[in-house]
Amino acid sequence: MILEELKNYLRTDSNEDDPLIERLAEIADSYIRNSVSNYDEKMKNSDFVKLSDMAKLAIVAELYENRNDTKQQDYSFTIRSIIEQLKWSY
C-alpha cells in the first residue's frame, strides 16, 4: 500500500506526518501478518488482499487518530471483525 493511499484515507495533505504514517503502516502490516496464519498463501486471493488492505487502512487510521491517547484500548469492533474474517474466511 502506498503512502498516498494512506494519506487520502486519513484525509491529510501534509508531508509532516509521512514518517509516522509509514511506521504505522508497517505496524498494521505486522499485526495482520501475525494474526493470520498462512498469510502469504492467502495473499494470492484477490478478495483476501482487498479485505487485508481495508484492515490496514483502518488500523493505521485508528493508531493515527488516537496517537495522543493516554489510556490503552483494544482495536475497534470493525478492525477485530475484519481480522477474524481474514483468519477464517479464506
Backbone hydrogen bonds in HBPLUS format (Angstrom, degrees):
<---DONOR---> <-ACCEPTOR-->    atom                        ^
c    i                          cat <-CA-CA->   ^        H-A-AA   ^      H-
h    n   atom  resd res      DA  || num        DHA   H-A  angle D-A-AA Bond
n    s   type  num  typ     dist DA aas  dist angle  dist       angle   num
A0005-GLU N   A0002-ILE O   3.09 MM   3  5.55 126.6  2.39 109.0 121.4     1
A0006-LEU N   A0002-ILE O   3.30 MM   4  6.72 159.0  2.35 151.0 156.8     2
A0007-LYS N   A0003-LEU O   2.86 MM   4  6.14 164.2  1.89 159.3 163.7     3
A0008-ASN N   A0004-GLU O   2.91 MM   4  5.99 153.0  1.99 143.1 150.4     4
A0009-TYR N   A0005-GLU O   3.01 MM   4  6.23 158.8  2.05 147.3 152.6     5
A0010-LEU N   A0006-LEU O   2.91 MM   4  6.15 150.5  1.99 147.5 156.4     6
A0011-ARG N   A0007-LYS O   2.85 MM   4  5.82 112.0  2.32 133.0 149.7     7
A0012-THR N   A0007-LYS O   3.01 MM   5  5.30 166.4  2.03 147.3 151.8     8
A0011-ARG N   A0008-ASN O   3.12 MM   3  4.86 144.5  2.25  93.1 103.8     9
A0018-ASP N   A0015-ASN O   3.17 MM   3  5.26 165.5  2.19 109.3 113.2    10
A0020-LEU N   A0017-ASP O   3.03 MM   3  5.22 113.7  2.48 104.4 120.4    11
A0021-ILE N   A0017-ASP O   2.86 MM   4  6.10 165.7  1.88 164.9 169.6    12
A0022-GLU N   A0018-ASP O   2.91 MM   4  6.08 162.6  1.94 156.8 161.3    13
A0023-ARG N   A0019-PRO O   3.00 MM   4  6.17 153.7  2.07 142.5 149.6    14
A0024-LEU N   A0020-LEU O   2.85 MM   4  6.12 158.2  1.90 153.8 160.1    15
A0025-ALA N   A0021-ILE O   2.94 MM   4  6.15 147.7  2.04 143.7 152.5    16
A0026-GLU N   A0022-GLU O   3.09 MM   4  6.40 149.0  2.19 141.9 149.7    17
A0027-ILE N   A0023-ARG O   2.98 MM   4  6.31 155.3  2.04 148.3 155.2    18
A0028-ALA N   A0024-LEU O   2.85 MM   4  6.09 160.3  1.89 148.8 154.2    19
A0029-ASP N   A0025-ALA O   2.90 MM   4  6.07 161.6  1.94 147.4 152.5    20
A0030-SER N   A0026-GLU O   2.95 MM   4  6.12 161.5  1.98 147.2 152.3    21
A0031-TYR N   A0027-ILE O   2.86 MM   4  6.07 157.0  1.91 150.4 157.1    22
A0032-ILE N   A0028-ALA O   3.00 MM   4  6.25 163.4  2.03 153.1 156.4    23
A0033-ARG N   A0029-ASP O   2.91 MM   4  6.10 169.8  1.92 154.3 157.6    24
A0034-ASN N   A0030-SER O   2.93 MM   4  6.02 158.5  1.97 149.6 154.9    25
A0035-SER N   A0031-TYR O   3.03 MM   4  6.10 125.4  2.34 136.1 150.0    26
A0035-SER N   A0032-ILE O   3.08 MM   3  5.04 137.0  2.27  97.5 110.0    27
A0036-VAL N   A0032-ILE O   3.09 MM   4  6.16 140.1  2.25 154.6 162.5    28
A0042-LYS N   A0038-ASN O   2.92 MM   4  6.16 161.0  1.96 158.6 164.9    29
A0043-MET N   A0039-TYR O   2.92 MM   4  6.14 136.3  2.12 149.2 161.4    30
A0044-LYS N   A0041-GLU O   3.23 MM   3  5.84 164.4  2.25 114.4 118.2    31
A0045-ASN N   A0042-LYS O   2.99 MM   3  5.68 168.7  2.00 122.9 126.5    32
A0048-PHE N   A0045-ASN O   3.09 MM   3  5.27 118.5  2.49 101.3 116.1    33
A0049-VAL N   A0045-ASN O   3.02 MM   4  6.37 156.7  2.07 153.4 160.4    34
A0050-LYS N   A0046-SER O   3.05 MM   4  6.30 159.0  2.10 146.6 151.2    35
A0051-LEU N   A0047-ASP O   3.08 MM   4  6.31 164.5  2.11 148.5 152.3    36
A0052-SER N   A0048-PHE O   2.76 MM   4  5.90 156.1  1.82 152.5 160.3    37
A0053-ASP N   A0049-VAL O   2.84 MM   4  6.02 155.4  1.90 149.1 155.4    38
A0054-MET N   A0050-LYS O   3.03 MM   4  6.31 151.4  2.11 142.9 150.5    39
A0055-ALA N   A0051-LEU O   2.95 MM   4  6.23 155.5  2.01 146.2 152.8    40
A0056-LYS N   A0052-SER O   2.92 MM   4  6.18 156.3  1.98 146.9 153.7    41
A0057-LEU N   A0053-ASP O   2.93 MM   4  6.21 161.1  1.97 150.2 154.6    42
A0058-ALA N   A0054-MET O   2.95 MM   4  6.16 164.1  1.98 150.5 154.9    43
A0059-ILE N   A0055-ALA O   2.86 MM   4  6.06 159.0  1.90 153.1 158.7    44
A0060-VAL N   A0056-LYS O   2.95 MM   4  6.09 169.6  1.96 154.0 157.1    45
A0061-ALA N   A0057-LEU O   2.90 MM   4  6.07 163.3  1.93 150.2 155.3    46
A0062-GLU N   A0058-ALA O   2.93 MM   4  6.09 160.9  1.96 145.6 151.0    47
A0063-LEU N   A0059-ILE O   2.92 MM   4  6.11 168.3  1.93 156.3 159.4    48
A0064-TYR N   A0060-VAL O   2.81 MM   4  5.88 160.6  1.85 151.9 158.2    49
A0065-GLU N   A0061-ALA O   2.83 MM   4  5.86 169.0  1.84 152.5 155.9    50
A0066-ASN N   A0062-GLU O   3.07 MM   4  5.96 139.4  2.24 138.5 148.1    51
A0069-ASP N   A0066-ASN O   3.11 MM   3  5.42 166.0  2.13 113.4 117.8    52
A0080-ARG N   A0076-SER O   3.03 MM   4  6.32 171.7  2.04 157.7 160.1    53
A0081-SER N   A0077-PHE O   2.81 MM   4  5.91 154.1  1.87 151.4 158.8    54
A0082-ILE N   A0078-THR O   2.99 MM   4  6.23 160.5  2.03 151.2 155.9    55
A0083-ILE N   A0079-ILE O   2.96 MM   4  6.18 164.6  1.99 155.6 159.7    56
A0084-GLU N   A0080-ARG O   3.03 MM   4  6.23 155.6  2.09 142.8 149.3    57
A0085-GLN N   A0081-SER O   3.00 MM   4  6.32 153.5  2.07 146.6 153.9    58
A0086-LEU N   A0082-ILE O   2.88 MM   4  6.20 155.9  1.94 151.8 158.7    59
A0087-LYS N   A0083-ILE O   2.93 MM   4  6.19 147.3  2.04 146.3 155.5    60
A0088-TRP N   A0084-GLU O   3.08 MM   4  6.26 157.8  2.13 151.0 155.3    61
A0089-SER N   A0085-GLN O   2.83 MM   4  5.23 154.9  1.89 148.7 151.3    62
